């Protein structure tokens, strides 16, 4: 099973890149991981936000394989605990066998079409995070899920 993470925007700060690289490296012990960064659309603050989201959504969907299980991070999505996320990942590994494609949108959110296409709308928290922080948190949670599935001590059950 492979994981593909499609993100709008780059990690601007060195510490963000280092944290993401740390968890991506740990995660790659369990899964093949590909991270795709897409350039943010410009003109959102004063421009046409629905058009911006549509253009970003089209570019994101171009990177999503049709056969993958699509997980889209969305503040209105379903909240899962770490063990619940691990269970979902494990179930897909055993029964679905599909690769996972995970999407983190940009600062203006997500195109409604992308939400409709999702197999799982996932919320990391009721709090609002930058898309850069969401990437770090998601990579850590995927790593944590991997250790839970393997009964390794990282999660401290």
PELIN-V642201 format. One record per pair of residues at least 6 apart in sequence whose C-alpha atoms are under 6 Angstrom apart, sorted by the first residue. I is the first residue (numbers start at 1). J is the second residue. Records with the same first field share a line. If there is no record, write none. Layout:
# PELIN-V642201
I->J ; J
This chain:
# PELIN-V642201
1->99
2->31 ; 32 ; 99
3->33 ; 99 ; 100 ; 101
4->33 ; 34 ; 35 ; 101
5->35 ; 101 ; 102 ; 103
6->36 ; 103
7->37 ; 103 ; 104
8->37 ; 38 ; 39 ; 40 ; 105 ; 106
9->38 ; 39 ; 40
11->17 ; 132
20->136
23->139 ; 140
27->143
53->110 ; 111
54->111
57->111
68->98 ; 99 ; 100
69->100
70->101 ; 102 ; 118 ; 119
71->102 ; 118 ; 120 ; 121
72->102 ; 103 ; 121 ; 122
73->104 ; 121 ; 122 ; 123
74->122 ; 123
75->123
77->121 ; 122 ; 123
78->121 ; 122 ; 123
79->123
86->145
